[in-house]
Amino acid sequence: MSTRSGTTWVTGTTGPLHNGIGDMYVTIGADQRGSGRPSFTRFADDQLAWLRRVLVAPPGMGKARSELADTGTVILDGVPGSGRTCAARVLLREHHKDMGAFRELLPDEEGELPLADPELVGAGDRLLLDLSAADTVRWAASRADLSALRKAVHEKHAHLVIVMPHGGTLESDLQQYRVEILQPCRAWVLRRHLRMHGVPTEQYLRPDPTVTEFLYEQRPLREIADFADLVRRAREAAASGEEFTQWCATARKAQADRREEVATLVATLRDSSQRALLISVAMLHGAHADVVHRAAQLLLRTVGSPPDDLPLLQRKDLAERLGEISAGAGPDGHVRFRDLDYDSTIRTHFWDHMPDLRQHLGTWTARIVALSGPSITQELRDGLVAKLAGEYLRTGRAEGLASLAEDWGSTATSRAGLEAAVQALTCGLGDPAHARTFRGWIYQWCANKQLKGEFARVLVQVCADVIAADHPDQAMLRLYYLARRDDGTADAMQALSDMVQSSHRLRRRLLHRLARCEPSQADLGIFLRVGVAEALTDPYDNGRALAEEESVQSSVITCWRAVLNKLPRPTWQPYTERWLHASVDAGDKGGLLLDLLVGAADRCEGRRGAAFAALYASARDAERTAPGGSSRAALTTDLLFQKICSAQGFSRPITPPQAASPRGTVL
């Protein structure tokens, strides 16, 4: 995917589809912190739309589509590489509606509800349960909860697609939902991808020996997507006059094992300055020559190599040195190797065969990220971090990448350093083999670890804009822990508030969590921000409001009781005024809002009178600031007083006092 100019804030763990071995950088507009927060589902929906465009409907797709439309559930089976997971996502994309969101269920991870929990499903949600890699134990445990999950899906008018492990057992009552997905014609798949990449039809419809050889073997669809992407990149880098045959040959050459060739090249470069240049080009492939030269010099200083003592005019110029490593600068001044994906093989060689260099590369990357200049773009910084992260992940050193991100976020003195930490964690979260591990580490950081520097801001960004794209429940839990810290950032509170603003289901879950135990002062601060009356009275999918649900009423009363008991009136007064103002405009639900306040005060053991008096005094104060005028607000105050009297056992209201002391009682 080509990148656009602007500041990079990654907004999804999955992003645009890329199964290739080349580089991909994602730049999403301008700084989203300054222009309002994006929809949490937008980026995930963009990816689903891309999958729908490139997918060649496999045999079984029509039956799966009908089953999902008729019953709301379909279970996909198929051999690995048949495209079953992509088919699952496309099926859900086809049921996109204004309400609900696409979510991937991870029932055995921290922050996810069990499959049998009815709160797991929101109205109109599109749910993916990918168990294609599940072992026998996990598959059996998931099947036991499927009946309850399907019931919730049916009641909420949602849609559920399950990808089962190939060859897994399926009970007779579930067999009716099973559909087998077969691999589509591989040639059609390649042509579809090439067409979506902009390759002219007249080019790829011609018989080509390279394509024929490539498609002869039974390949998983992801490898076909990889090859199509390489053809695209070969076309973009090709000289004038080259056509499809040359692009395909270049792509196949890039797929070849060139490790021995690179090892021979490195062995001939005994001078440390040349090796530093080789590494710099590989890590900053496509960067301007000035940046590459500057980076090579910085790498030499990072590893402690002595400077070149030759007089300046006796040294080789950059063009000659680049030629010695099969690279060169184009007319635009940007440096690239002559062969496609040669940079990837060089990175692999140095990472695998010079392990002592790895720590230095982390330090060097941080220093490059901190540089400034007209050619030091955010795209370049993100690409450099992604390449370094790729080596950590390729070799199974996820913990090293996580530690590096934590160090960058804890010691960064600039925004660029924080963005590098975000990018590193995003790469980990986007790697299928390590995503779960990274989500677990992020949970531990948010919930249990002492955070240094600005690392909390990094975690807020990752939770709100990366994890939330496909796993909003996990993101909400992690943001909750960040927001309730003594040193919790305002960013965490804002991000948490934004998340529940987008989903009644998430707001309900958060309210239940806040009321689950005796709320702490930090919990009460969160409640006052997210338990706003307007959101509780806003009708959702079935025309009901959250305030009308008994479980929500119980949670709200518990939290308001703790607020009245534990917090000084100046702290909660502004929120009470907003609540009272909302009750004026809430129509028939206005009385319900007052009932919740009165119910909370009524449960203030030993302080009922003081709590009632404080509420009444707040209502009198709220009359002066009411948007609709004091006369309408006064009617609400009178109604509140009547409810207070009723709670105290009076059959009819007494005359309300002209003023009430928060330390006294209404009576």
N, C-alpha and C positions, 0 to 999 in steps of 0.2 A: 504494500500500500504506500502510495506516495504521501509525503508529509506536507503539512501546511505551516505557514509561518505563525508565530505566536508563542506564548509561554506554555509549556507542557505540564498539564495536570492530568494524570492518567485516571480514567473514569471507569475502567472495567478490567476484571481479571482476564477475561477471555479476548476481548477486542476483536478486530476484524480477523477473519479466518486466515491463518498462515501455518501451513504444515511443512514449510520448506526449511532448508539449512542456511538460507541467507539471512540478512538483517531486515528488521521491520521496526520502524519508529512510529509512534502514534502521537500526534499533536492535536489537541482538542481546543481549537479556538484560542481565545485570550484567557487571562487569569479569571477563573470562575469564581474565586473568592471575592473579586471586586465587582462582578457583574451578576450576582445572584447565583444560587446553587442550582445545578442541573437536576433534571429528573433522574432518579436513581436507576430507572429501567431503560433510559434512552439508549445507552450504549449497548446493553445486552440486546435490545430490540434491533439495533443496527446490525449486529452480528447475525441474528436470526434471519433478518431480511437478506443478508449476503448469502447465507447458507441456502435459502430458498431459491435464489437466482442460479447458484451453481449446481444444485442437486439435480441429477438425472433420476427421475422416479424409479426406484428399483422394483422388481417383481414383488408383489405383496403390498405395495404402497397404497393402492386403491382400496384394498380390503381393510388395511389399518385405518385409513381415513374414514371409511364408513363405520367401522366399529367405534372409533373415537366419537364421531358425531352422534351415533345412536345411544351409546351407553356412558360416554364421558370417560371411559377407561379403555386402554389397549396395552397389551403386553407384547413387546417385540422380542423375537428370537432371531438368531442368525449367527453364522460363523464370524469370527473376528475379521475385520477388514471388509465386511459386506456393506458398510455404510449405515448400519442400524442406528447408531447414536446420532448421526446427522439427520437421518430420517425422523427420529424422535423429536428433535428440535424443530424441524420444519413442520411437522404435524402440529406442534404447539403454536408455532408462528401463524399458521393458517387460522387459528382460533383467537387471534388478537382482537381484544375489545377495549372499549374505553375504561371499563373497570377491571380490576385485577391486574396481576403482574406475572411475568415469567419468573419462576424460581426453581432452583435445583435443590431437592431434598437430601439432607445428610443426617439421617436420624440418630446416628451413633456418635456425633460430634458435639462438643461443648457449645451450648447456645441454641441447639436445635431441639424442637419438641419431638416426642415419640410419634411414630406413624399413627398410632391409635388416638392421639389427642385431637379432639375436634377443633381446638384453636389453631391447629396447624394450617388449616385451609381457610383462605379468604374468598370472598365472593368473586367469582369470575377468574380465579387464579389459573395459571397454566403451569402445571407441576411436572417436573422431570425427576424420576427416581432411577438413576443409572446404577444398576447392580451387575453390569456386564462383567466386572472383574471380581465380584463377590465370591468368597469361599462358601463351602457347604453350610457352615454354621450361620454365617451372616444371612445367606439367602433363606434359610429355614426360619430364622427369627423375623425377617421382613415379611415373609409370606403369612406368618401368624397374625400380623396386624393389617393385612391388606383389606379384609372385609370392613373393618372400622374406617379405614382410610377412604375406601370407595364410597361408603355411606356418606361421609362428610363431603366428598367431592360432588356427589349427586345433589345433596341438600344445598350446597353453595353454588350450584350451576358452574362448577369448575371443570377442568379437564386434566386428566392424569395419563402420562405415558411412562410405562415401566420398561426398562431394557433389562432382560433377564440374562443370567449367565448361560452361555450356549451349552446345551446338554443338561441343564438343571432340571430338577423335579418340579412338577406343577400339579396341584391337586385338581380333581375332576371339575370342581365348581369354578375353577379359574381357567380351565382349558378354553372356554368359549371366548375369552378375551385374547388368547394367544394368536399372533400372526407372525409367520416366518418371513423374514426379509432376505432376499437373494441379491447377490451382487449384480448390478446392471452391466451392460456392455461396456468394457473398459475403454474402447475407442470413443464411444459416445461421451463418456465421462471426461476424457482428455479434451475432446473438441468443445464441450461446454465450458470447461475452465479456460481454454484458450480464447474462446469468444468473449467471455466475461473480462479477460485481461486485455481485450482490444486487438487481438491478432486478426488480421483480415481473413474472411472466410475462404477466399480463393487460395490462400496460402496453405492453411492446415487441411483442406480437403484433398490436396494432392498426395498421392502415395509417396511415402518417405521411408527409406530403409532403416533409419535410426529409430523412428517411431514404431515401425513394425517389430524391430528387435526388442525394443523396450516393452511393448505390450504383449509379447509372446508369452512371458512368464505370468503366472497367476499372482498378481500384485494386490495388496490392500489399496483401497481407494486413496488413503492419505499419501501414498507414494506417487500416485498419478497426479494428485494435486501438487505435490512437491515438484515434479517434473514440469508441469505446466507453468509453475511460477519461475522456474529456472529458464524456461524458454522465453518468458516475458522479459526477464532481466537480461538475457542474452540479446534479445532484440533491441532493448534500450541502449545497450553498450556497443552494439554492432557498428561497424564501419558502413559508410554509404555504399549501397549496391548489394549488400548481403541480404539473403532471403531466408525463407523458412528452413531450408535444408541446413544452412550454416548455423542458424540459431539452435536447431535441435542437436547438431553435432557439438556445439559449444556446451549446451546443457548436459549432454551425456559425459563429456570430458570433465565437467565440474563434479559429476557424481562419482568419477573414478577415484580409486585409492591412490593418492599422490604423496603418501607419507615418506616413501623412500626418496622421492625426488626432492622434497623439502629438506629431509635430513642431509642429503648430499650438499644442497645449497648452503645450509647453515654451517656445515663442516668446512666449507671453503672460506667462510667469512670469519676469520680469526680476530679481526679488529673489533673491539667492543663498540666503537662508534657505529660501525655498520650493522652490527646486531641490534643496537638500540634503534637505528633507523628502520630496520626490518620489522621489529616489534611495533614501533610507532605507526608504521603504515598499516600493519595488520589490525591494530586496535582502533585506528582512526581512519579507516579506509574511506576515501572520498573526501577527506578534509583538505583544506587549502594547504599549499606547500609551506607557507609560513607557519601554520599550526603544527604540521608534521615536524618541521625542523626544530621548532621550539619544544615540542614534546620529546623529541629524541635527546636534546640537550638536558632536559629535566630528568629523563630516565637515567642518564649517566650520573647525574648528581645524586639521584635517589639511591642508586645501588653503590655509590661511592667510587665510581671509576675516575681515574685522574683525567684532567682536561688535556686536550690535544696541545702539545707544546710547539707544534709547527707554526711558523709565521702564517698569518691569515691568508696572504696571497699565494702561499705554497700549498694550501690544502685543496682537496678536490671540491669542485662545486657540487651543489645539490643535484643537478641534472645527471652528472656522471655517477654519483653515489646511488641515485635511484635506478639508473640503468643497470648497475651491478646486482641489484636485487629483483630484476624483472618488473620494475615499476616505472612510472613516469607521470609527469604532470601534463594535463590536457590544456587546451587553449584557455580554459577558464581558471587555470592555476590549481586545480584540484588533483590530488595524487591518487592513483589507482594502480593495482597490479594489472598486468596484461591479460591474465587468464581469470575467468569467472570463478569466484569462490576460492581463489588461491589464498586469500587472507584468512579464511576459516582453517585451512590446513596448517598454516603457519602458527596461528594461535594454539591449535591443538598440540603442535610439536613442542613449543616452548613450555606450555603448561605441563605436558606429560613428562618431558625429559629434563626440565630444569626446575624441580620442585622448590628449590631455595629462592626462586624468583617470585613465587606466588605472593608472598607477603609484601614484597616491594611493589608489585603491580597494584595492590590495593592502595598503598600509600601514594603511588604515582597517579593513579586514577583520581584520587581525592584532590591532588594538587592541580591536575588538568581541569577538573570541574570548577575549581576556584579561580581559574584564569579569566581574564576579560579581554575584549578586543573585538573588532568588527567580524572576525571569522569564528569567534567562539560562540556558537549559537546554542540554543537549548536543545535543538535536534542533535547536535554533535555531542553534547554532554550526555543526553539520554542514550545515544547509541553506544558511547564508550562504556557506560555502566552496564548496559545490556550485554555487551560482548564479554565483559569481565564476569558478570553473573552467569552467562551461558557456560563458561568454563567450570565454575564452581558446581553448577547443577549437572552438567554432563558427566562429571567425575564423582557424583554422589556426595559432594561436600556442602550440603545445604546448610549445615550448622555454621560453617565458616562464612557463608554469605550473610546469614542472619546476624552473626557477630559483627561483621563489617558494617552492615546497615545500622546496627545499634550504635556502633562507635561513631559513624558519620553523623547520625542524628543527635548524639549526645555532645559532640564537640564542634558541630558546625557553627561558624560565625557569620554565615551568609545564607541567603535564601537558596543559592545554588547548591550548597551542601545539604540542606534539608531535602531538596528535590532529588538529589542523588540517592539519599536514603529511601525516599518514597519509591524511586525507580527500582532500586535493588529488591525491596520487598515485593513490589509488583511483579517483578520477574519470577520470584519464588512462588508467589500465589498463582501465577499463570502457567507454571510447569505441572503437567498432570501427575508426574511421579512424586512431586514434593509439595503440592498445594496444601494437602491436609496437614502436613507437618508444620508448614508456615502458619496456617490458621491457628494451630495449637500454640505455637510460640507467641503469636500476637495476643492470644487470649491470656497467657501467663504474664506477658508484659503489662497488659491493661489491668489485670485483676490483682496481681500479686507482687510484681517487681517494683523496686524503687527506680524511678526514671530520672535520668540526668539530662541537663541541658534542655534542648528543645525537642527531645525525642518524643514527648507526648504529642506535640503538634504533628510529627510525622505519622504517628499511630492514628490520630484523628483523620488525617487525610486518607490513609490507606483504608481504614474502616469505612469511612463515609463514601468514598468514591471508587473503591476497588472491591472490597468484600461485599458491600451493599448491592452491587449490581446483580449478583446471582444468589446471594445468601443474606438477605436483609435481617433475618432474626439473629444471625451470628454477629453482624455488624452492630445491631442495636445493643446487644448484651455487652460488647466490648466498649462501645461508646458510653454506656451506662457506668461501667467501672471507671472509665477515665473521668467522667463528669463528677463522680462522687468523691474523688480524691481530694485531700486537703489542698493539694497544689493543682487541682484540676483546672484545665485551661477553659477560657470562655469559648474557644473553638469547639471543644467537646460538647459543651452544653448546647451550643447553637446547632451543631451537626445532629445531636440527638433529637432536638426539637424539630428540626427539618425532616428527619426520618419519620417520626410519628405523624407529622403533618401530612405526609403522603399516604398514610395507611391507617384506617380505623383499627385493623387487626393488630398492628404493631403498638398503637396507643393502648389498646386493651391489655396486651401482654405486659407492657411497661407498668401500667397502673397496678396490675395484679402483683408484679414483682415488688413494686414499692410498698405495697400493703402486706406482703407475705410475712414479714417479720416486723418487729417494732421499728418503725422508720427512724433512721438516724437524722441528724440535722442536715447532712448532705443529701439524703433521700428527700427530705422535705423541700430543700431548695429545688431539686429536680421536679418534684410534684407541682410546685407552684408555677413552674415554667410550662409543663406539658399538660397539666390537668386543667386547661382553660375551658371555661363554660361554653364558649362558642363552638369548640370542637366536640364537646360532649353532647350538644343539642343539634348538631348538624346531621341530618338524616343520611343514611348510606344505602346500600344495595336494596334492602327490603323495606325502605321507608322508615325504619326505626332509627332511633338515635342511641348512642352509647349510654347516655344517662338513663335510658329506659330499661337497660339490662340489669337484672338483680345483682349479678356478680360485679359489674362495674360500680353500681351504687354502693355495694359493700366496701369495695376498695377505696372509693372516693371518700366515704364517711370515715374510714379508718385513717386515711391520710390527713383529712381536715381536722379530725380530733387531735392527732399528734401535733399539727400546726398550732392549734389553739392552746394546747397544753405546754408546748416546748418553746415556741418562738415568741419574742416580744411583739406587741401589737404593731409598732412601726415597721417591722419586717413584713408582716402579712397584710397590712392595711391596703396597700396598692392593689394587691391581687384580689382581696375581698371586694374592693370597689369595682374592679373590672367584672367580677362575678355578678355583683348586684346590678351593674349596668346592663350586662348581658341578659339578666332575667327580665328586665323591662321590655326587651325586644324579642324575647323567646316565645311569645304567645302562650299557648297552653302549657309549654314546657317550663315557663318561668317559675311557676309554683313548685315544680319538681326540683329546680335548682335551689330554691329556698329550703325545701324539705331536706336536702342533703346537708346544707349548712346547719340547720337546726338539729338534725339528727346527730351530726358530729359534736355539737356543743352539748347535747343531751347526754353524751357518753363520756364527758369529761369528769370522771369520778373525782368528787371532792371540790370540783371547780365549776359545777354546772351554772350556778348563778353568775359567777364572774364571766364565764364564756358567753352566756346569753347577753349580759350587759355589754360586753365588748362588741358582739355582733350588732346589737341595736345601735350602739354609738357609731360603729362603722357605717351603718346604713344611713344615719343622719348626716354623717360627713360626706357620703357618696352623693347625696342630693345636690350638693353644691357643684359637683363636677360632672353631673349626668349630661351626656351629649344631647338628649332630647328635652332637656329642661327639668327644673326641680319639681314641677307639679306632678309629672308622670312618675318621677323617682319617689316622690312622697307616697304615692299609692303603693309602691313596692315595699317601702318602709312599713306602712300600715299592715300590709299582708304578712311581712316578716314578723311583726309584733304579735299578730293573731296566732301565728304558728308557734311562736315561743310560749305564749300563754297556754295554748293547747298542750304543748309538750310538758308544761308544769302542772297540768291537771285542772286548769280552770275551764269551766263550761262555757264561759263567754269572756271576751277580752276585757280587761280593765282599761282605764284611761291611760294611754301611753304617756310616759314622762316627757317633759320638755328637754331634758338632758339626762344622760346616764353616765355614771362613772364606770370606767372599765374595771375598777376594783370592787364595785358594789354589785347589786343585782338590779334587774329591771323593775322588780316589785318594790 
